[in-house]
Amino acid sequence: MIKRTLFFGNPAYLSTKHEQLIINFPKQNRDEVTIPIEDLGYIVLENPQITITNGLLTKLIKNKTAVITCDKQHLPCSFLQPLVGHSEQTERIRYQLNASLPLKKNLWQQTISVKIRNQAMHLIKYGKNGLKLTRWAGEVKSGDAGNHEAIAAAYYFQNLFAIKEFSRNQKGVPPNNLLNYGYAVLRAVTARALISSGMLPSVGIFHHNKYNAFCLADDIMEPYRIYVDAMVYEITQSFKEYKELSGDLKSILLKIPTIDVQIDGKKSPLMIAMSRTTNSLYECFLGSSRKILYPEYE
Protein backbone atom coordinates (compact mmCIF):
# COMPACT_ATOMS: atom_id res chain seq x y z
CA MET A 1 0.00 0.00 0.00
CA ILE A 2 1.31 3.45 -0.94
CA LYS A 3 1.36 5.72 2.10
CA ARG A 4 0.35 9.39 2.05
CA THR A 5 2.63 12.35 2.73
CA LEU A 6 1.19 15.30 4.66
CA PHE A 7 2.82 18.74 4.75
CA PHE A 8 1.92 21.34 7.38
CA GLY A 9 3.13 24.84 6.53
CA ASN A 10 0.57 26.75 8.62
CA PRO A 11 -0.30 26.73 12.34
CA ALA A 12 -2.28 23.62 13.23
CA TYR A 13 -3.36 21.50 16.17
CA LEU A 14 -2.84 17.78 15.58
CA SER A 15 -4.45 15.18 17.79
CA THR A 16 -5.99 11.72 17.54
CA LYS A 17 -9.26 9.92 18.13
CA HIS A 18 -10.38 6.42 17.11
CA GLU A 19 -7.12 5.73 15.20
CA GLN A 20 -7.61 8.90 13.17
CA LEU A 21 -5.42 11.97 12.78
CA ILE A 22 -7.52 15.00 13.72
CA ILE A 23 -6.42 18.32 12.21
CA ASN A 24 -7.68 21.66 13.51
CA PHE A 25 -6.64 25.12 12.35
CA PRO A 26 -6.96 27.50 15.33
CA LYS A 27 -6.07 30.64 13.38
CA GLN A 28 -8.16 29.88 10.31
CA ASN A 29 -11.86 29.52 9.69
CA ARG A 30 -11.59 25.96 8.40
CA ASP A 31 -13.42 22.76 9.21
CA GLU A 32 -11.77 19.96 11.15
CA VAL A 33 -10.05 17.35 8.96
CA THR A 34 -9.84 13.64 9.77
CA ILE A 35 -7.41 11.17 8.16
CA PRO A 36 -6.83 7.46 8.99
CA ILE A 37 -3.41 7.06 10.62
CA GLU A 38 -2.86 3.75 8.81
CA ASP A 39 -2.78 5.66 5.50
CA LEU A 40 0.14 7.89 6.55
CA GLY A 41 3.76 7.30 5.60
CA TYR A 42 5.30 10.74 6.16
CA ILE A 43 4.31 13.92 7.99
CA VAL A 44 6.35 17.09 7.47
CA LEU A 45 5.99 19.75 10.18
CA GLU A 46 7.33 23.07 8.92
CA ASN A 47 5.51 25.80 10.83
CA PRO A 48 6.85 26.46 14.37
CA GLN A 49 3.29 27.04 15.63
CA ILE A 50 2.19 23.44 15.21
CA THR A 51 0.98 21.59 18.30
CA ILE A 52 0.96 17.79 18.29
CA THR A 53 -0.24 15.55 21.12
CA ASN A 54 1.82 12.75 22.63
CA GLY A 55 -1.03 10.33 21.99
CA LEU A 56 -0.83 11.07 18.27
CA LEU A 57 2.96 10.74 18.21
CA THR A 58 2.68 7.31 19.83
CA LYS A 59 0.17 6.10 17.25
CA LEU A 60 2.23 7.50 14.37
CA ILE A 61 5.34 5.71 15.61
CA LYS A 62 3.45 2.42 15.99
CA ASN A 63 2.27 2.88 12.40
CA LYS A 64 5.90 3.52 11.35
CA THR A 65 4.93 6.95 10.08
CA ALA A 66 8.00 9.17 9.61
CA VAL A 67 7.53 12.48 11.43
CA ILE A 68 9.87 15.10 9.95
CA THR A 69 10.44 18.55 11.46
CA CYS A 70 11.97 21.56 9.71
CA ASP A 71 14.39 24.30 10.78
CA LYS A 72 14.24 28.09 10.34
CA GLN A 73 15.33 27.68 6.70
CA HIS A 74 12.30 25.40 6.16
CA LEU A 75 14.57 22.41 5.50
CA PRO A 76 13.93 19.00 7.13
CA CYS A 77 16.24 18.78 10.16
CA SER A 78 14.99 15.87 12.29
CA PHE A 79 13.29 12.53 11.94
CA LEU A 80 11.31 10.79 14.68
CA GLN A 81 12.05 7.07 14.70
CA PRO A 82 10.77 4.13 16.81
CA LEU A 83 13.00 2.33 19.32
CA VAL A 84 11.86 -0.97 17.84
CA GLY A 85 11.31 -1.12 14.08
CA HIS A 86 11.34 -4.89 13.49
CA SER A 87 10.46 -7.99 15.53
CA GLU A 88 13.95 -9.45 14.90
CA GLN A 89 15.73 -6.15 15.40
CA THR A 90 18.34 -7.35 17.93
CA GLU A 91 19.48 -10.24 15.74
CA ARG A 92 19.50 -8.14 12.58
CA ILE A 93 21.57 -5.40 14.22
CA ARG A 94 24.05 -8.05 15.37
CA TYR A 95 24.57 -9.20 11.78
CA GLN A 96 24.92 -5.57 10.69
CA LEU A 97 27.55 -4.80 13.34
CA ASN A 98 29.47 -8.00 12.58
CA ALA A 99 29.72 -7.31 8.83
CA SER A 100 33.33 -7.73 7.67
CA LEU A 101 35.33 -4.91 6.13
CA PRO A 102 35.71 -6.74 2.76
CA LEU A 103 31.92 -7.17 2.62
CA LYS A 104 31.28 -3.49 3.36
CA LYS A 105 33.83 -2.46 0.72
CA ASN A 106 32.11 -4.70 -1.82
CA LEU A 107 28.69 -3.27 -0.94
CA TRP A 108 30.04 0.26 -1.34
CA GLN A 109 31.53 -0.67 -4.72
CA GLN A 110 28.10 -1.91 -5.86
CA THR A 111 26.41 1.21 -4.54
CA ILE A 112 28.71 3.68 -6.29
CA SER A 113 28.76 1.72 -9.54
CA VAL A 114 24.95 1.85 -9.73
CA LYS A 115 24.89 5.52 -8.72
CA ILE A 116 27.29 6.53 -11.49
CA ARG A 117 25.47 4.38 -14.05
CA ASN A 118 22.20 6.08 -13.14
CA GLN A 119 23.85 9.49 -13.50
CA ALA A 120 25.06 8.48 -16.95
CA MET A 121 21.58 7.41 -18.04
CA HIS A 122 20.12 10.67 -16.76
CA LEU A 123 22.54 12.75 -18.86
CA ILE A 124 21.99 10.57 -21.93
CA LYS A 125 18.21 10.89 -21.55
CA TYR A 126 18.50 14.64 -22.15
CA GLY A 127 21.02 14.37 -24.97
CA LYS A 128 24.00 15.19 -22.78
CA ASN A 129 27.33 13.36 -22.84
CA GLY A 130 27.25 10.53 -20.33
CA LEU A 131 29.76 8.18 -21.95
CA LYS A 132 32.51 9.01 -19.44
CA LEU A 133 30.19 8.15 -16.59
CA THR A 134 29.24 4.86 -18.25
CA ARG A 135 32.93 3.95 -18.42
CA TRP A 136 33.64 5.08 -14.86
CA ALA A 137 30.71 3.01 -13.54
CA GLY A 138 32.50 -0.12 -14.73
CA GLU A 139 35.83 0.94 -13.25
CA VAL A 140 34.76 1.30 -9.61
CA LYS A 141 36.93 -0.91 -7.40
CA SER A 142 36.31 -2.39 -3.96
CA GLY A 143 35.58 0.43 -1.50
CA ASP A 144 35.78 2.89 -4.43
CA ALA A 145 39.51 3.19 -3.86
CA GLY A 146 39.83 5.44 -6.91
CA ASN A 147 37.24 7.90 -5.57
CA HIS A 148 35.16 7.59 -8.73
CA GLU A 149 32.10 8.86 -6.86
CA ALA A 150 33.54 12.36 -6.38
CA ILE A 151 35.02 12.51 -9.88
CA ALA A 152 31.75 11.41 -11.46
CA ALA A 153 29.67 13.79 -9.33
CA ALA A 154 31.75 16.81 -10.37
CA TYR A 155 31.41 15.92 -14.06
CA TYR A 156 27.73 15.06 -13.73
CA PHE A 157 26.60 18.31 -12.11
CA GLN A 158 28.76 20.45 -14.40
CA ASN A 159 26.98 18.92 -17.38
CA LEU A 160 23.45 18.54 -16.00
CA PHE A 161 22.42 22.14 -15.38
CA ALA A 162 23.00 24.88 -17.95
CA ILE A 163 24.51 27.10 -15.27
CA LYS A 164 28.06 28.35 -15.66
CA GLU A 165 30.46 26.66 -13.22
CA PHE A 166 27.61 25.06 -11.27
CA SER A 167 28.71 22.67 -8.54
CA ARG A 168 26.90 20.67 -5.90
CA ASN A 169 27.18 22.57 -2.64
CA GLN A 170 24.66 22.79 0.21
CA LYS A 171 25.14 26.55 0.41
CA GLY A 172 25.64 27.02 -3.31
CA VAL A 173 23.51 28.81 -5.88
CA PRO A 174 20.08 27.47 -6.92
CA PRO A 175 19.01 24.82 -7.69
CA ASN A 176 21.14 23.62 -4.77
CA ASN A 177 18.26 24.71 -2.55
CA LEU A 178 15.92 22.30 -4.34
CA LEU A 179 18.46 19.48 -4.18
CA ASN A 180 18.94 20.08 -0.44
CA TYR A 181 15.21 19.75 0.20
CA GLY A 182 14.75 16.73 -2.04
CA TYR A 183 17.73 14.88 -0.58
CA ALA A 184 16.44 15.56 2.95
CA VAL A 185 13.11 13.96 2.06
CA LEU A 186 14.90 11.02 0.43
CA ARG A 187 17.06 10.60 3.53
CA ALA A 188 13.96 10.28 5.70
CA VAL A 189 12.50 7.70 3.29
CA THR A 190 15.75 5.70 3.50
CA ALA A 191 15.99 5.89 7.29
CA ARG A 192 12.37 4.76 7.63
CA ALA A 193 13.01 1.74 5.39
CA LEU A 194 16.20 0.79 7.26
CA ILE A 195 14.42 0.91 10.61
CA SER A 196 11.55 -1.17 9.24
CA SER A 197 14.14 -3.72 8.07
CA GLY A 198 15.57 -3.91 11.60
CA MET A 199 18.86 -2.08 11.07
CA LEU A 200 20.59 0.91 12.62
CA PRO A 201 20.64 3.93 10.28
CA SER A 202 23.66 5.31 12.16
CA VAL A 203 26.12 2.46 11.38
CA GLY A 204 27.20 2.81 7.76
CA ILE A 205 29.09 0.69 5.27
CA PHE A 206 31.14 3.71 4.15
CA HIS A 207 30.06 6.89 5.93
CA HIS A 208 31.24 6.91 9.54
CA ASN A 209 31.10 10.49 10.84
CA LYS A 210 30.58 10.35 14.61
CA TYR A 211 28.29 13.40 14.38
CA ASN A 212 26.04 11.77 11.77
CA ALA A 213 23.17 9.63 13.08
CA PHE A 214 22.19 8.52 9.56
CA CYS A 215 25.41 7.18 8.06
CA LEU A 216 23.82 4.02 6.62
CA ALA A 217 20.91 6.03 5.23
CA ASP A 218 23.41 8.31 3.49
CA ASP A 219 25.11 5.22 2.03
CA ILE A 220 22.01 3.47 0.74
CA MET A 221 20.29 6.54 -0.70
CA GLU A 222 23.16 7.24 -3.11
CA PRO A 223 21.74 5.43 -6.19
CA TYR A 224 18.32 6.95 -5.43
CA ARG A 225 19.57 10.53 -5.56
CA ILE A 226 19.08 10.45 -9.31
CA TYR A 227 15.30 10.67 -8.86
CA VAL A 228 15.67 13.89 -6.89
CA ASP A 229 18.07 15.19 -9.53
CA ALA A 230 15.58 14.35 -12.28
CA MET A 231 12.74 16.07 -10.46
CA VAL A 232 14.85 19.18 -9.80
CA TYR A 233 16.02 19.28 -13.42
CA GLU A 234 12.40 19.21 -14.61
CA ILE A 235 11.61 22.07 -12.21
CA THR A 236 14.42 24.19 -13.65
CA GLN A 237 13.02 23.60 -17.13
CA SER A 238 9.39 24.28 -16.20
CA PHE A 239 9.63 27.12 -13.65
CA LYS A 240 11.12 30.52 -14.40
CA GLU A 241 11.58 31.24 -10.70
CA TYR A 242 13.07 28.61 -8.41
CA LYS A 243 15.54 30.62 -6.34
CA GLU A 244 13.04 30.62 -3.48
CA LEU A 245 11.69 27.32 -2.22
CA SER A 246 7.99 28.07 -2.63
CA GLY A 247 5.09 25.98 -1.40
CA ASP A 248 4.42 24.77 -4.94
CA LEU A 249 7.99 23.53 -5.32
CA LYS A 250 7.89 21.81 -1.95
CA SER A 251 4.67 20.04 -2.90
CA ILE A 252 6.42 18.66 -5.99
CA LEU A 253 9.47 17.47 -4.05
CA LEU A 254 7.30 15.86 -1.38
CA LYS A 255 6.03 13.47 -4.04
CA ILE A 256 9.43 11.75 -4.05
CA PRO A 257 8.26 8.73 -1.97
CA THR A 258 5.50 7.90 -4.47
CA ILE A 259 7.21 8.35 -7.84
CA ASP A 260 7.69 5.18 -9.89
CA VAL A 261 11.16 3.68 -10.24
CA GLN A 262 12.44 0.64 -12.12
CA ILE A 263 13.77 -2.07 -9.80
CA ASP A 264 14.40 -5.74 -10.52
CA GLY A 265 12.73 -5.34 -13.91
CA LYS A 266 9.49 -3.93 -12.52
CA LYS A 267 7.95 -0.53 -11.81
CA SER A 268 7.48 0.30 -8.15
CA PRO A 269 6.81 3.39 -6.00
CA LEU A 270 10.12 4.65 -4.63
CA MET A 271 9.18 4.05 -0.99
CA ILE A 272 8.36 0.40 -1.78
CA ALA A 273 11.54 0.02 -3.82
CA MET A 274 13.56 1.43 -0.92
CA SER A 275 12.17 -1.27 1.37
CA ARG A 276 13.27 -3.91 -1.14
CA THR A 277 16.72 -2.34 -1.17
CA THR A 278 17.06 -2.32 2.61
CA ASN A 279 15.79 -5.91 2.87
CA SER A 280 18.37 -6.99 0.30
CA LEU A 281 21.04 -5.18 2.32
CA TYR A 282 20.11 -7.22 5.39
CA GLU A 283 20.37 -10.41 3.32
CA CYS A 284 23.92 -9.36 2.47
CA PHE A 285 24.73 -8.86 6.15
CA LEU A 286 23.11 -12.25 6.89
CA GLY A 287 25.21 -13.95 4.21
CA SER A 288 22.33 -15.28 2.11
CA SER A 289 23.06 -12.83 -0.72
CA ARG A 290 25.99 -10.83 -2.08
CA LYS A 291 24.07 -8.20 -4.04
CA ILE A 292 22.10 -5.13 -2.99
CA LEU A 293 18.96 -4.61 -5.05
CA TYR A 294 19.04 -1.05 -6.42
CA PRO A 295 16.83 0.76 -8.95
CA GLU A 296 17.98 1.39 -12.50
CA TYR A 297 17.24 4.81 -13.97
CA GLU A 298 15.80 4.76 -17.46
N, C-alpha and C positions, 0 to 999 in steps of 0.2 A: 504493500500500500504506500502510495506517495504521500508524504506528510506535508502539511501546510507551513508556510513561513509568515509570521505576523511581524509587522514593523510599527512601532509606536513612536511617533515624532512629536506628539502633543501631550500635554498633561492628561493623565488618566489614572483611574483607580481600578486595580485588577484584583479580583477575588475569585472565590470558587463556591459552587453549590451543586450537589448532585452530579459530581464528575464533570462539571461544565466550567469553562472559563467565563467569568462574568466581567464585562467591561463597562465602566461608567466614566463619563466625561464631566467632571465637576465644574469646569469653566466654560462648557459649551452646552447649548440647548439641543442635546442629542439624546435619542432613546438608548436605553441599555442594550448591549449586544451580548449574545450568548453563543459560545462555540464549544463543541465537544473537545475535551482535553486529548482524547485518544487520536484526534486528527492532527495534532500539532507536532511538528518536528523541530522548529526553530522559532524563537521569539527574540526580537531585537528591541532593546529598550534604549532609546536615544535621549529622550527629554529628561532632564534632571528632576522634573516635578511629577514623576510617576511613582505611585504607591502600589506595592504588591504585598499581599498577605503571605504569612509563613505557611498557612494551609495550602495555598495555591502552589507555592514553591515546592512543597513536599510532593504534591500530586504530579507536578511537571517533571520532577526528578524521577519519580517512579515510572513515569511514562517515557523516560529517556528523551525528554524534550530539552534541546539545548537552549539555555537562557543566556543571551549575549548582551552585555552592557557596553555603552559607548562613552568616550571621553569628551573633553571640551571641544575637540576638533571634529566631533561626530564620527570618529572612527571606532570600530569595535576594539575594546581593550581588555575584556574579561569574559570568561566562559564558565558557567556553573556546571559542575560535573558531579555525578553520584559517587559515593564511596565504593559501592559495589555495582559493577556494570555487567557482570556475567556470573552465572552460577558456578563456573569452574575457574573463577578469576585467580585464586591463589596458585593453582597448578599452572595456569597459562603464564602468569607472571614469572614463575620459576623457570619455565622454558625460555622465556624472553631474556631473563637475566643471565642464563647459562649459555646463551648463544656464543659460539666461538668467534674469534676475530676473523678467520678466513671466511666464515659464513657471512658475517656482516659486510665484509669487503665485497663479496660476490653479490650480495643483495643490493649494495650501493652501485655496483657496476651495472646491474640490470636496470636500476632506477634511472640512472643518468643516461644510459643508452636509449631508453624509451623516451625520456624527456627531450633529448636532442632530436630524435627521429620525429617526434610530434612537432617540434619547432620547424623542422625542415618542411614537413607537409603543410604547415600553416603558411609559410612563405610561398611555397609552390602554388598553393591554392589561389593566391592573389597575383600570380605571375611574377613573383620575386625570386631571386636566385637563392635556392636552398640546397644546391648540390654540395657545397662545402659541409653543411650540417649533416647531410646524408652520409658523407664519407666519415666525418668525425664520430657519428653515432656507432659506426662499426669498429672504431679504433679505441673505444673506451676500455681501459684495463681494470683489473681488480682494484677496488677502492678508488677508482678514477685517479690513479697515480699521476697521470699527465695533466690533470686539472682541465679536462675537456669541457666540463660544465661551465666554468667561468669564461673560457675562450668562446664557446658557442653562444653563451648568453650575450656577450658584448657584440658579436657579429649579428645575432638575431635581432636585437633591439635597434641597432643602428640601421638595419634594413627594413624593419617592419613599419615604423612610423615615418612619414615624410616630414620629419622635423630635423633641422640641421643640428648635428652633433648630439642627438638625443641619446640619453643613457638611462638605465634603470637605477633610480635612486629614490629612497623613501621621501626625501625632502626636495626632490628635483622638480622640474617644470612639468605641467600637465602633458600627457595624461597619467603621470605618476600617481596623482591623487586618486584616479579611478582604479588603477592597479592596486594601490594600497588597500582600498576598500574591498575590492573583489577578492584579493588574497586573504584578507582577514576573515571574510565569510567562508572561503574555502578551508581555511585552517580550522574553523569551528566544525565544519562538516567532517573533516578528517579526524579531529579529536573525538567527536561523538562516535564515529565508526570504530575507532580503536578501543574506546572504553566498552562499547557494546560487544567487541570481540575479546574482551577480557585482558587487555594489555595496558601498560602504563604509557601514556603519551609523552612522558618526560624522559624516558630512556631510549635514546635514538640508536640507529645503526651507523650514522655518520655524525650528525650534529651532537655536540656534547657540552654546550655552554652551560655552566652551573647556574646562570641566571635565567635560563630558558626552561619553562615548565612544559614545553610542547616540542621537544627535540624530535621525537619520533613522528609527530604530526608534520613537522617541517620536512622531514625526510620523505614521507610517503606521499605528500601532496605534490611533489615536484612534477611528475608527469601530467598531473591534472591542471597545472597552472595554465596550460595552453588554452583551456576553455575560458578562463578569465581574460587571457590575452585576446582571444577571438571576439569576445563580447565587447571589450574595450575598443578594439580596432573598429568594430561596426559602429560603436558610438561616435568615434572620431570622424567617421565618414557620413554619419546621418545627422549629427548635431553641430551647429555652428558654434555654440557656446558650451564648453565643457570644463572651463577653468574652475568653476565653482561646482561643488558636488551637490547638485539640486535634488529635491525629492524625487523628481522623475527619473534621474539617473540612478539613484539609490534603488528605486523600485525595480529597475532593470537588473541591476547587479544582484539583488536579493533573489532573483530567479535561478541563480547558479545551482542550487541543490536539485532543481527539477529539470534542467536541460538534458536532452538525450545525448548519450555518448556511446561509442562503439566499443564493446568489451567482449572478448571471447567469441567474436563473430556475430554478436547480437546487439541490438539497440537496448539501452537501459537508462533510466534516469540517473543522473550523476550520484545522488545520495545512495542509491541502491548499488551502483557500480563500486562506490567507495567501500561499502560493506563487503563486497566480494573481494576487493583488494586486501582489506585488513584481515579477512578470514584466511586468504591465501598466504599472507605474511605469517600468521600463526602456524600454519601447516609447515612453513619453512623452519620456524623455530622448533617445532615438534619433531621434524626430521622426516615427515611423510611426503614432502615435496621440496624441490629445489628452485622453484620458479614463482615469482610474485606475479599475480594476474593484474595487468595494467591496461587502461584503455588505449586505443589506437586512434589518433586524430585522422579524419578523412575529409 
